Amino acid sequence: MSISTTTLTPEVTWAQRANLVYVTVNLADTTPTISLTEDKLEVTATSDGKNYHVSLEFNKPIVPETSTTKATPRNIFFILNKKEDNWWPRLNKGNKLNFVKTDFARWKDEDDEDDEPEQNEAMDMGGMGGMPGMGGMGGMGGMGGMGGMDLQNLMASMGQGGGMPDMGDYGEDQDDSGDEDEDEIPPLEAEDGKN
């Protein structure tokens, strides 16, 4: 039995804002070797006994000195500051790479820019391994939690003390004799048109 020395390419997800790019390299339980320059990212690592390598030439330049990296037990996460504020058509130069996917949990379109989270908030994984917004289960990733909703006041406004609204004597000894809407169901018609 021979041991394979094949190098695999990990899945990479990405999202962007006008001023930065989020990149996630999906490799679990690894201590990677990372090379980050103005125009290129290279990650080499071993995970689960297999060798991985990814090399990405960025669509446009970034600022590596102010960019951040965080290796978690589930992945390697990068926040890359763009050299110029603009939207990229794709993460890399050249043709589309089949291992690069859109990170829909962080994705925003150009016209959604007004609700942009701070860099530190985006880097906070909340202990959920790459799922921002899940810290304390306040809401699903990217949904921002309940937005300060006071559930107790909401329930109180629906009825006395958060229970169901007062329904009076509904359901108790109701007299059906006054219901005109509940007529007897007519018999089905036979196929020849006779009852």
Summary of the structure (lengths in Angstrom):
residues: 195
radius of gyration: 28.7
end to end distance: 81.2
largest distance: 88.3
contacts: 436
relative contact order: 0.14
helix: 14%
strand: 28%
